[in-house]
Amino acid sequence: MSSNKKYWKSIEELNENSSIVELLKQNEFITPIPTDEFLGDKKTLESSSTSRRDFLKYVGFTTAAASLAACEGPVIKSIPYVVAPDEIVPGVPNFYATSIADGFDFANVLIKTREGRPILVERNHLAKHSGAVNARVHASVLSMYDKNRLEGPKVMGEDASWIDFDKKVSSRIEELKDEKIILLTQSFASPTTSELITKFQKKHPNIKHVIYDSVSSSEALDAFEDKYGIRALPDYDFSNAEVIVSVGADFIGDWQGGGFEGSYAKSRIPKKGKMSRHYQFESNMSLSGANADVRVPILPSLQIEVLKALVSDSYVKLPKHISVLVEKAKKQLKKAGKKGVIITGIADFDAQKMVLNYNQDSVVMDVKYPRTTFMGRSSEVEKVMNGVISGDIKGLISVGVNPVYSFPDARFIDAYKKLPFSLAFSMKEDETAVLAQIIGATPHYLESWGDCQFKKGTFSLMQPTIRPLFNTQQFQECLVRWTQSGSSYYDFLKDFWSDNILNSENTWNKALHDGVVKSKAKVKTDADTSIGNVLISEKRTNTKKPSGDLELTLYTKTGLGDGQHANNPWLQELPDPITRASWDNYITISATDAARLGLENNNVANGALNGSYVNLSMGETVINKVPVLIQPGQANGSIGLALGYGRTSSIQKEMQTGVNAFRLYKEFSPIQTVTIDKIQGEHEFACVQLHNTMMGRDIIRETTLEIFNTKNKHNWNPVPEVSKDHKEIAVTSKDADLWTSFDRSIGPHFNLSIDLNSCTGCGVCVIACHAENNVPVVGKEEVRKSRDMHWLRIDRYYSSEESFKGDLDKKENISGLGSSLSEFGDMENPSENPQVAFMPVMCQHCNHAPCETVCPVAATSHGRQGQNQMAYNRCVGTRYCANNCPYKVRRFNWFLYARNDEFDFNMNNDLGRMVLNPDVVVRSRGVMEKCSMCIQMTQKTILDAKREGRAIKDGEFKTACSAACDTGAISFGDINLEDSIISELVKDDRAYHLLAEVGTKPNVVYQVQVRNTNEA
């Protein structure tokens, strides 16, 4: 490990005079919780006239009344099945293979159902290329139980039947048969949907189909179509890469649909002395930049110049420090040969074409089986919007898109209201549907039939996992009726697959079971709706920008994405992996620019983060009161702002968060030039980045590939030592134990391994844990009070090298953050370009757990299988265990979140409670909770094997987080199972325990992070 490296979680920690950091150094918890905050109003409590005698009398009565009430049976009437479906066995989950294709996220998934209710989303491992099963996909199950969904069709603002709906639509189309009508849809990636739309257009020649991607990949699609003749996107297998150079492409995030993190992680594990090297040239600090070996912050306007310098030998003028790093990257690419790859997120046709040409011989890029998901053509969409504004277009049928929100031009919105015919197919009465004359209420994808082709040669099925909760119908069902193509969409789908895709090896039932089919069948999809190269040449580049002071990069967060799931509280409360802030979008700005413009972030007494407001201007467009968050690693002269926020229609009040950045997404360009002006006021962030500090402890361990290959383990992963009888002994020694060891030889003994090289910080594990374990959502105000309930958190640490100018004594005297913070004055601009490390932290399930010894009622105890267990009905809420836990992973229920109207975040109403997992109890007020290592899942595996009379195989044991992690960063299993993956990981040289010197003997082990930073 580098002795010069210092870690920090917030810019506030770099301020040597920070009072909040001093408070965190001295106090384990941020601030004492005032009693009146949760018991009542302070003035009311002080003015109470109740005597001590009366108080004791009331206490005695309420205790007796509570005891009597507990003896009574609850009055709850349940209605059982008259005839239970054959496939439903009480207490036994069923799994169904299906697909999600909502126009922004595309993935093959497995749905876990209990008693007919979908409750959990998992990856479908039978699908080799399963798409991006990200945090949004995992949280999508909660969106089905949204009480704000449409319950049926509407005509002219009134509830209607589907018969009346059909009549009204048919009459309007007939009235406008000589006028232009646009069918504006999301990217479906569906062969049957394309077939039905073609039939619909043949019946109504005046209707033109245009595909609209709210976050456009049009330039990349145009370039691929121009070179290869099919409208698609190349696929990438980063496990084949030795050198990856990204210019403005957050490929671990949402770039081109995402889903690359799995193959990327495979190349990041040091094997046989090798691992890939990753260069990232970008403006915002992205997930990809955070995981890069070499990250170079550059202005957005310089990205195209960097790309030119990388792919050509001609001279390109660049700042000297950038030019040096570009040359190093070029040298490494040349050395890697076919195992090198360049990718870019620049929204420019020529830039995308350059990359395709450069990568044409690369084994990393796959053009034989490209991705056929996104299909939008931004130039066509702009023509549609202009046609609506000019009055040339008389009718607009929107399906799965929300142009009033994502194309918020006041002229378009005004013209849309005046259209002779407007029809919106939507799951909710969103910003577009609320203005439409006719609304078709559509079902959730878990209630729908369908098919998808996410990748050439691979077809997927979508099947309902529950009957529709409301009177909804799919758009495809309407098309079947309108085109007289059969009795139902299901029949049409089945016949189409039988005629075009299935064969003797792939039957309908097998395809439905597996969810995915490999086939060489050639069927028409959205990819075949090419209009030729004429339209491509109309807009190859997008260089027109209004004048301004700062270069803005618009991006999407791993949580909300394009905003479709804005009403999903799991995603709202998911902290951003980089900023660690939730419930908001904000301008990210460098510390240098913030100081120049007088913008500030500060922490109040309890650690909560506040920040300045600005007005953001771009030409005539002005967005008022945008909060500012100072972001380490942000390129000077640039700012960032996330799309997907600022929604209001059909959105619960608490989730109407942030500002609508789509107002700045002019000409579908994510790069704009803007001006910001500071205004009065202070924004309150829900940010968890200062809830804990490192206090100088050896928490993150990392080394370089060179040291890893050439030095002994003791140099880069030493075993901590403790003093006993004036002798230094290893903390792993039995002589160092303060407790008698548990017998772990009988039955399974579970361990969890977390590889810091593989963890990208995406947050999928956090959402999976939420869903599996009924973790409550507490809201913005409670997060500010450090009361977030996540069982699993992903700590993000910045690190920077120090410059001591030969003062070795000073270097040796620094032990880390919290001990000598003033020494950061000697570091050279630590926030300009820090390295980033992610560390998932959950209950460490210590074999010598401090929480177990301190609990006065034995509510927390140690299980035979290694888990630290909680008996919720024994917990009296002393919180001694939280105080005694060195990892700060225990969560206290300050309120009865499940039945308190103040915390109505979907799971509190009757519909929302359908998502709850019946295998996990819903905790009550005053109870401590934490990670259980998903004991309900491990017990089910044991019981299944026992019932089937067989031994448990390696890999069968899973937790929610390990099952959700596509990178393999989280591995779980039984270390008593000989030659199991987990037993090998525990013995690996990279393995270490968090705070091992404390002597808690955790059952969670971490793998040292190795960075490939030194040039070979």
KAKANOR-V305637 format. One record per residue. SS is DSSP state (a for helix, b for strand, c for the rest). OMEGA is omega as a letter, one per 40 degrees, with the letter a starting at -180 (NA if undefined). NEAR is the number of other C-alpha atoms within 8 Angstrom. Layout:
# KAKANOR-V305637
SS	OMEGA	NEAR
SS	OMEGA	NEAR
This chain:
# KAKANOR-V305637
c	a	9
c	a	6
c	a	4
c	a	7
b	i	9
b	a	10
b	i	11
b	a	13
c	a	11
c	i	9
a	i	10
a	a	9
a	i	11
a	i	9
c	a	9
c	a	9
c	a	4
c	i	9
a	a	6
a	i	11
a	i	10
a	i	9
a	i	9
a	i	12
a	a	11
a	a	6
c	a	8
c	i	7
c	a	6
c	i	10
c	i	7
c	a	5
c	i	5
c	a	6
a	a	7
a	i	9
a	a	8
a	i	7
a	a	6
c	a	9
c	a	8
a	a	7
a	i	6
a	i	8
a	a	9
a	a	6
c	a	6
c	a	6
c	a	4
c	i	6
c	i	6
a	a	6
a	i	6
a	i	8
a	a	9
a	i	8
a	i	8
a	i	8
a	i	8
a	i	8
a	a	8
a	i	8
a	i	8
a	a	8
a	i	8
a	i	8
a	i	8
a	a	8
a	a	7
a	i	7
a	a	6
c	i	6
c	i	5
c	i	4
c	a	4
c	a	4
c	i	4
c	i	4
c	a	4
c	i	4
c	i	5
c	i	4
c	a	4
c	i	6
c	a	5
c	a	5
c	a	5
c	i	11
b	a	8
c	i	6
c	a	6
b	a	8
c	i	9
b	i	9
b	i	8
b	i	11
b	i	16
b	a	15
b	i	16
b	i	12
b	a	12
c	a	10
c	i	11
c	i	10
c	a	10
b	a	15
b	i	13
b	a	17
b	i	14
b	a	12
b	i	14
b	i	13
b	i	14
b	a	15
c	i	10
c	a	8
b	i	10
b	a	13
b	a	16
b	i	12
b	i	14
b	i	12
b	i	11
c	a	11
c	i	6
c	i	7
c	a	9
c	i	5
c	a	5
c	i	13
b	a	11
c	i	12
c	a	15
c	a	10
a	a	15
a	i	13
a	i	13
a	a	14
a	a	15
a	i	11
a	i	14
a	a	12
a	i	10
a	a	8
c	a	11
c	a	11
c	i	7
c	i	8
b	i	9
c	a	12
c	i	8
c	a	12
c	i	16
b	i	14
b	a	12
c	i	7
c	a	7
b	i	6
b	a	8
c	i	10
c	i	9
a	i	7
a	i	6
a	i	8
a	a	14
a	a	8
a	a	8
a	i	9
a	a	10
a	a	8
a	i	8
a	i	9
a	i	8
a	i	7
a	a	6
c	a	11
c	i	9
c	a	5
c	i	8
b	i	13
b	a	13
b	i	13
b	a	12
b	a	13
b	i	13
c	i	13
c	a	14
c	a	12
c	a	14
c	i	12
a	a	13
a	i	10
a	i	9
a	i	11
a	i	10
a	i	12
a	i	10
a	i	8
a	i	9
a	i	11
a	i	12
a	i	7
a	a	7
c	a	8
c	a	7
c	a	10
b	i	10
b	a	10
b	i	10
b	a	12
b	a	12
c	i	14
c	a	15
c	i	8
c	a	6
c	i	9
c	a	11
a	a	11
a	i	11
a	i	13
a	i	12
a	a	11
a	a	13
a	i	16
a	a	11
a	a	9
a	a	7
a	i	6
c	i	7
c	a	10
c	a	13
c	i	14
b	i	13
b	i	11
b	a	10
b	i	8
c	a	12
a	i	11
a	i	10
a	a	9
c	i	14
c	i	11
b	i	14
b	i	14
b	a	12
b	i	13
b	i	15
c	i	13
c	i	12
c	a	13
c	i	11
c	i	12
c	a	12
c	a	13
a	i	10
a	i	8
a	i	11
c	a	12
c	a	12
c	a	12
a	a	12
a	i	10
a	i	11
a	a	12
a	i	14
a	a	11
c	a	14
c	i	10
c	i	9
c	i	10
b	i	6
c	i	4
c	a	7
b	i	7
c	a	11
c	i	11
b	a	11
b	i	11
b	i	14
b	i	14
b	a	14
b	i	17
c	i	14
c	i	13
c	a	12
c	i	9
a	i	14
a	i	12
a	a	12
a	a	12
a	a	9
c	i	11
c	i	10
b	i	8
b	a	12
b	i	11
b	i	12
c	i	12
c	i	13
a	a	13
a	i	7
a	a	9
a	a	14
a	i	9
a	i	11
a	a	12
a	i	10
a	a	9
a	a	12
a	a	11
a	a	9
c	i	6
c	i	6
c	a	5
c	i	5
c	a	8
c	i	5
c	i	9
c	a	6
a	a	6
a	i	6
a	a	10
a	i	9
a	a	8
a	i	9
a	i	11
a	i	9
a	i	8
a	i	11
a	a	9
a	i	8
a	i	9
a	i	12
a	a	8
a	a	6
a	i	10
a	a	8
a	a	9
a	i	12
b	a	14
b	i	14
b	i	11
b	a	10
b	i	11
c	a	9
c	a	11
c	a	14
c	a	11
a	a	12
a	i	9
a	i	12
a	i	14
a	i	12
a	a	9
a	i	12
a	i	10
a	a	7
a	a	9
c	a	10
c	i	7
c	a	6
c	i	11
c	i	9
c	a	14
b	a	12
b	i	11
b	i	8
b	i	4
b	a	10
b	i	12
b	a	11
c	a	15
c	i	12
c	a	14
c	a	15
c	i	14
c	a	12
a	i	12
a	i	9
a	i	8
a	i	12
a	i	9
a	i	8
a	a	10
a	i	9
a	i	9
a	i	10
a	a	14
a	a	11
a	a	7
c	i	9
c	i	8
b	a	13
b	a	13
b	i	12
b	i	13
b	a	12
b	a	12
b	i	12
c	i	10
c	a	11
c	a	11
a	i	9
a	i	11
a	a	11
a	i	9
c	a	8
c	i	11
c	a	8
a	i	6
a	i	7
a	a	13
a	i	10
a	i	8
a	a	11
a	i	11
a	a	8
c	a	6
c	i	12
c	a	6
b	i	9
b	a	12
b	a	14
b	i	13
b	a	14
b	i	14
c	i	10
b	i	10
c	a	12
c	a	10
c	i	13
c	a	12
a	a	15
a	i	8
a	a	8
c	i	12
c	a	10
b	i	15
b	i	13
b	a	15
b	a	17
c	i	12
c	i	13
c	a	8
a	i	11
a	i	13
a	a	12
c	i	11
c	i	11
b	i	11
b	a	13
b	i	14
b	a	15
b	a	14
b	a	12
c	i	9
c	a	10
b	a	11
b	a	13
b	i	15
b	i	15
b	a	15
c	i	14
c	i	11
c	i	12
c	i	10
c	a	6
c	a	8
c	a	5
c	i	8
c	a	9
c	i	13
c	i	10
c	i	10
a	a	10
a	i	9
a	i	10
a	i	9
a	i	11
a	i	15
a	a	11
a	a	8
c	a	10
c	a	7
c	i	8
c	a	9
c	a	9
c	i	9
a	i	11
a	i	8
a	i	9
a	i	12
a	a	11
a	i	9
a	a	8
a	i	10
a	i	10
a	a	10
a	a	7
a	a	9
c	a	9
c	i	12
c	a	7
c	a	5
c	a	5
c	i	9
c	i	9
a	a	10
a	i	6
a	i	8
a	i	13
a	i	11
a	a	8
a	a	9
c	a	16
b	a	13
b	i	10
b	a	7
c	i	9
c	a	5
c	i	7
c	i	5
c	a	6
c	i	9
c	i	12
a	a	13
a	a	12
a	a	8
c	a	6
c	i	7
c	i	6
c	a	6
a	a	7
a	a	7
a	a	9
a	a	9
a	a	7
a	a	7
c	a	8
c	a	10
c	a	8
c	a	9
c	a	4
c	a	4
c	i	6
c	a	9
c	i	8
c	a	9
c	a	9
b	i	11
b	a	15
b	i	14
b	i	14
b	a	12
b	i	9
c	i	11
c	i	11
c	i	13
c	a	10
c	i	15
c	a	14
c	i	10
c	i	10
c	a	8
c	a	11
c	a	15
c	a	11
c	a	13
a	i	11
a	a	10
a	i	14
a	a	15
a	i	11
c	a	11
c	i	11
c	a	11
c	a	11
c	a	9
c	a	9
c	i	11
b	i	12
b	i	13
c	a	13
c	i	11
c	a	12
c	i	12
b	i	12
b	a	13
b	i	16
c	i	17
a	i	11
a	i	7
a	i	10
a	i	12
a	i	9
a	a	7
a	i	7
c	a	7
c	a	11
c	i	10
b	i	11
b	i	8
b	i	11
c	a	9
c	a	7
c	i	9
c	a	10
c	a	15
b	i	13
b	a	12
b	a	15
b	i	16
b	i	14
b	i	13
b	a	13
b	a	13
b	i	11
b	a	13
c	i	8
c	a	5
b	i	8
b	i	9
b	a	9
b	i	7
b	i	9
b	i	13
b	a	13
b	i	15
b	a	11
b	a	12
c	i	11
c	i	12
c	i	12
c	a	16
c	i	15
c	a	10
c	a	10
b	i	16
b	i	16
b	i	13
b	a	13
b	i	13
c	i	15
c	a	15
c	i	16
c	i	10
c	a	14
c	a	9
c	a	8
c	i	10
c	i	11
c	a	9
a	a	6
a	a	6
a	i	12
c	a	12
c	i	11
c	a	11
c	a	10
c	a	11
a	i	13
a	i	12
a	a	11
a	a	8
c	a	11
a	i	8
a	i	7
a	i	8
c	i	9
c	i	10
b	i	9
b	i	13
b	a	13
b	i	15
b	i	10
b	a	10
b	i	7
b	i	11
b	a	9
b	i	6
b	a	6
b	a	9
b	i	9
b	a	8
c	i	13
b	a	14
b	a	14
c	a	12
c	i	12
c	i	10
c	i	8
c	i	6
c	a	11
c	i	12
c	i	9
c	a	9
c	a	8
c	a	7
c	i	7
c	i	7
c	i	9
b	i	11
b	i	13
b	i	12
a	a	14
a	i	8
a	i	9
a	a	12
a	a	7
a	a	6
c	i	8
c	a	7
a	a	10
a	a	7
a	a	8
a	i	12
c	a	12
c	i	7
c	a	9
c	i	8
b	i	9
b	a	10
b	i	8
b	a	8
c	i	4
c	i	5
b	i	6
b	i	8
b	i	11
b	a	10
c	i	13
c	a	7
c	i	8
a	i	5
a	a	5
a	a	12
c	i	9
c	a	5
c	i	5
c	a	5
c	i	6
c	i	5
c	a	6
c	a	10
c	a	7
c	i	5
c	a	7
c	i	11
c	a	12
b	i	12
b	i	13
b	i	12
b	i	15
b	a	13
b	a	13
c	i	13
c	a	13
c	a	12
c	i	14
c	i	11
c	a	11
c	i	11
c	i	11
a	a	12
a	a	13
a	i	13
a	i	14
a	i	16
a	i	13
a	a	13
a	a	14
a	a	11
a	i	9
c	i	11
c	a	10
c	i	8
c	a	12
c	i	12
c	a	10
a	a	10
a	a	8
a	i	10
a	i	13
a	i	13
c	i	8
c	a	8
c	i	11
c	a	9
c	a	11
c	i	9
c	a	16
c	i	13
b	i	9
b	i	11
b	i	9
b	a	14
b	i	10
b	i	12
b	a	13
b	a	13
b	a	9
c	i	11
c	a	7
c	i	10
c	i	4
c	a	4
c	a	7
a	i	7
a	i	6
a	a	8
a	a	9
a	a	7
a	a	6
c	a	9
c	i	8
c	a	13
c	i	14
c	a	12
c	a	10
c	a	10
a	a	12
a	a	7
a	i	8
a	i	10
a	i	7
a	a	8
c	a	12
c	i	7
c	a	5
c	a	10
c	a	10
c	a	11
c	a	12
c	i	11
b	a	8
b	i	10
b	i	12
b	i	12
b	i	11
b	i	10
b	i	11
c	i	10
c	a	12
c	i	9
c	a	11
c	i	13
c	i	13
c	a	10
c	i	11
a	a	10
a	a	12
a	a	11
a	a	6
a	a	9
c	a	11
c	a	5
c	i	7
c	i	9
c	i	12
b	a	11
b	a	9
b	a	10
c	a	8
c	a	8
c	i	9
c	a	14
c	i	13
b	a	13
b	i	9
b	i	10
c	a	8
a	a	10
a	i	5
a	a	8
c	i	13
c	i	7
c	i	8
c	a	6
c	i	8
a	a	9
a	i	13
a	i	11
a	a	9
a	a	9
c	a	11
c	a	5
c	i	7
c	a	7
c	i	13
c	a	13
b	a	13
b	i	12
c	i	14
c	a	8
c	i	8
c	a	10
a	a	13
a	a	11
a	i	8
c	a	10
a	i	6
a	a	4
a	a	12
c	a	11
c	i	7
c	a	14
c	a	13
c	i	14
c	a	8
c	i	7
c	a	10
a	a	13
a	i	10
a	a	10
a	a	13
c	i	9
c	a	11
c	i	6
c	a	5
c	a	9
c	i	6
c	a	6
c	a	9
c	a	10
c	i	9
c	a	11
c	i	12
b	i	12
b	a	12
c	i	11
c	i	11
c	a	10
c	i	6
c	a	10
a	i	7
a	i	8
a	a	10
a	i	11
a	i	8
a	i	8
a	i	11
a	a	9
a	i	8
a	i	8
a	i	11
a	i	9
a	a	6
a	i	6
c	a	6
c	i	6
c	i	6
c	a	8
c	i	5
c	a	10
c	i	9
c	i	8
c	i	11
c	i	11
c	a	11
a	a	11
a	a	12
a	i	13
a	a	10
a	a	11
c	a	11
c	a	8
c	a	13
c	a	12
c	a	14
b	i	11
b	a	10
b	i	14
b	a	16
b	a	14
c	i	12
c	i	9
c	a	9
c	i	6
c	i	6
c	a	12
a	a	9
a	i	14
a	i	14
a	a	9
a	a	9
a	a	9
a	a	7
c	i	7
c	a	6
c	a	9
b	i	12
b	i	11
c	i	10
c	a	8
c	a	9
a	a	12
a	i	8
a	i	5
c	a	12
c	i	10
c	a	10
c	i	13
c	i	13
b	a	12
b	i	14
b	i	13
b	a	12
c	i	15
b	i	10
b	i	11
b	i	9
c	a	12
c	a	9
c	a	7
c	a	4
c	NA	2
